[in-house]
Amino acid sequence: MTWDVHRLPRAEGRTFLVTGGNAGIGYFVAEQLAGTGATVVLGSRDPAKADAAAGAIRARVRDAQVRHVRLDLADLSSLAASVDALGADRLDAVVCNAGTMLDHQPRQETAAGHEMMFGVNHLGHFALVARLAPLLSAQPGSRVVTTGSFVGKRAQLDLDDLQTSRGYKPMLAYSRSKLAQMLFGFELDRRLRAAGHSTTSVVVHPGGALDSLTAPRPPVHVRTAGTRLRALAARIVLQGKDAGAWPAVRATLDPTIQSGQMWGPRFLGTRGAPRREPVRGTLADPDVASHVWTVSRELTGVEPTF
């Protein structure tokens, strides 16, 4: 089918949860989905930021159906309460978008003792999907959309040190956390298909998405004229976070997308309209993905079961 990122199909009556929907790419995923008439739930640990994001969406989308649920992926013990707070008996899709990147900072851990980026980006979403499984199972054709990253595609895991306790470098730990997250999406697909379940699992990545190229959405995102001018050269190969949201939005809405696929920007994988990408290397290794799944189950104490 022809896909127009600016003319999305209608989705009235459907409910989508977007983790990290209060800022960055997650905000634009939420805004674009809200424009389809769907109910969009912003998963955010900061109510004030979520309220600001909801207000910005309502300012641009007439009659937007948007609300907030408190969600702290660093606190695994809080996730069951967050899912209960949805107040729903079914869910059409969850976009696992939220994440943290600790640049130029020492190694940090969650309250449970997990490396912060691995704990939030991967383990938090692993446990969240486990908690959401009954709601997703109740909705035929539901979707789990996992947002990886361009650097995650090229990362390598140390299977004996998934949380980078040795030789810690922030970018190394971040790229490994995103690779683990993407492997989860592909392993989830394999398990869903083996069970004959109609829920689908799709992996996406936003390419190179910069704040300086992102359309303004005050107070969520404010861009000055000087910042915009300085970033013009980068537009040749990169894009704003509004465009970075396109693969996740398509993966949520497009009925032709199949479970187990990966979608990213068309031009060099860094910018442009979303297209399907080949799944290669470590991403296509079921043994590595199964190992990451087993370790994740042991670390979180839960498992996505449909």
N, C-alpha and C positions, 0 to 999 in steps of 0.2 A: 504494500500500500504506500501511497505517497504520504509523507509525514511533513507537516509544516509546524515548526516550533512556535510560530506565532498564531496558529489556528488549531488549538487543541480540541479533541473530541469532548463532548459533554459527559459529565460523570455525576449527575444528581443522584442522591440516595446512597452514594458510596462514602466510606470513611477511611481516611488515610492518616497514619501516625508518622510524623517526620521527626526523628531525633535530631537535636541541635537545630530545630527550626526557627530559633530566635535570631540567628546571625549567619553571615557568610553564605555559602552555597545552600545550606539548609533553609535559610530564609527564602531564597528565590525558588527553591523547590516548593516550599509551602505556598508562596504567592502564586506561582503558576498553576499549581493544583487547585487552589482556591478559585481561580478564574474559570474552572470547569464546572462549578456548581457543587463540587464535593464538599463534605465536611472535613476539615483539616485540623488535626490535633498537633500542637507544637509541644514536643517533649523537651523540657528545659529545666535545669536545676535552679535558674534565677527567675522568679516570678516577675520582677520588674522589667527585665529584658524581654521576657515573653509577652508581657502586656504591651510594651513598646512595639514589638514586632507585629502583634495582632492589630494594633492601631494603624501601623503603616500599611498592612495588607488591606484593611478595610478602607483606607483612604484611596486605594487604587482599584479595588475590586468591589463593585457594587453588590450589596447584600452578601458579602463574604461570610461563609459559615466557618469560623475559626475560633478555636479555644485552646486552652493550655492545660497540660498536666505536668506536675513536678516529676522530673526524671534525672537522677544522678547515677550515671553509669559507673562511677568510681565506687559506689556503695552498693554492692551486690545484695545486701540484706534489705535494701529499700525497694527493690524492683517489683516484688509481689504487690506491695501497697500501691505502687505507681500504676500497675496494670489494673488493679481493683478500682483505682480512681478514674479510669477511662469510663466506667459506668456503661460498658457495652457488652453485648453477648456475642458479637462477631466483629471482624475487622477485615476490610478489603485488602489492605496492604500496609506494610511498615517499611519505611525508607530508613535504613540504618546509616545515617549520615554523620551523626555527631562524632567529634574526635578532638584530640588534643595533640599539640606538637610543642614540645619543650625545647626550644632552640637555645643553645649556649647556656644551658642550666645543668647543674649536677643531677645525678640519678635520683628520682623521687619514687615513692611507693604509695599505693592506695592503703586504706586502713587495714585491708586484708593481707598486705604485704606483697602485692603484685607490682611489678614495674609499672609506673603510671600510664605510659602510652599503650603498652600491651594490655593493661588492665581496663582502660577506658575504651580504646578503639576496637579491641577484639573481644576480650572476656566479657565486658559489659554488654555488648550486643549479643554475644553467644547466649548469655544468661537471660537477656531480655526476650529473645526469640523463644527460648524455652518457656518463659512465663506466658508469652502471647500465643503459643501453639494451640490452646483450646479455642481461642477467638478466631484464629486464622483457619483452623480446621472446620469451624462452623460455617465458613463462607466459601462455597465452591469457587474455585478459580482464584483464590487469594494469592497475594504475592509477597515475597520477601526480597527487597531490593537492597543489596549490600554495596556501599560506596567504598571502593578501594582508592588507589592513587596511581599516578604515572610511575612514581618511584617504587611503589610496591611491586609492580610488574617485573622489575629488574632486580629485586632484592634476593638474598639468599638466607635461608634459615640455618641456625645451628640447632639441630634437633635435641642436643643435650643442654642447650642454654637458650631456650626460647625467649626468656625475659632479659637477655643481655646483662647478666650479672658480671660477666668477664669482659674486659675491654670496652666498657660502655662509652658510646658516643651518641649524642642525641639523634642525629640523622639516621644512624645505623639502627637504633632502637625504634625510631618512628617507621622506617621503611619495613622493618621486620613485622611490626604490629599491623601494618596495612596489608602486607602479604598474608599474614595469618588470617586476617579478616576476609580477604578474597578467597583463600583456600576454604574457609568455612562456608562461603556461599556456594562453591562448587561441590563440596562434600554434602551440603544440605540437599542440593539438587539430586545427587546420586541416591541419597537415602529416601527422598520423597518419591522418586521414580520406582525404586525397589519396593516401596510400600504401596505403589499404585495410587498415590494421593494426588489430588488435583491442585494443591498449592504448588506454585512455581517459585524457583529461586534464581534470581538474575543478578549478575555482578556488573557494576558500572564504575567508571572513573571520570573525573571532570577535566582531565588534561591539565594544561597550565592556566590556572585561574588566579588573577591578581586583583587585589583591592583597588589598585590605581586605575584599572580598566573597567571597574564595576560601575554600573549605573547607580546614581545616588538614590538613597531611600532614607531620608532623615526621619527620625533620629537614629535608625539602625545603622545606616552607612552614609557618611557625608564625604563628598569628594570635592576638593578645591580645583580651581582652574589650573593652578600651577602643577598639581599632582597629575592632572590629566595630560597636560602638555609634555611632561617629562616621560610619560609612559607611552606616547604615541608610537615610538619605534618598536616597542615590545609587542604591539598589536599585530605585527607581521606573523608572529608564531604563537602568541599567547592570546588570552581573552579574559573577560571579566567573569565574576562569579555568577552573574545572571545567566551567561551562556554556559558556564560550567555546570549549571543545574539541568541542562537539557537532557543528557543521557539518563539521569535518574527519573526525570519526569516521563520520558518516553517509556522507560522500563516499567513504570507504574501503570501507564495508560494504554499502550499499544497492544491490541489483542493478538497481533501476529508474532510478538516476541515469545520465544520458547524458553523453558527452564534450562538452566545450564549455560546460557549464552552470556557473553560479555560485550558491553557497549561503551564506546567512548567517542571523543570528538573525531571528526572526519579527517582533518588536515594534520598529518604526521602524529596523530594521537594527542595533539596539544590544543587544537582549536577547531571550531566549526560545528556544524550540525551533527547529531549523533549517528553513528553507524556501528554495525556489528564488527567485532574484532576477533581474530583467531585466538584460541586459548592454547598456549604453548608452554614448554619448559616446566618449571616447578608448578605453575598454576594447573597444569594438566596431569600432575602426578598424584594418583589416588592414594598411594602408600603414604606420601608425605601428608596429604590432607587428612587421612584417617588418623595418623599419629597426632597431628595438631588437635583433632576433634577429641581423641581420647584424653590427652593432657588437659584440654579445656574442661572436659566433663569432670575430671578429678579436681581441678583447681576451683571450679565454681560450685560443685555439688549438685548441678542440674544438667539436663540434656534436652535439646529440642526433640520432642517426640510427637509425631503426627499420626 
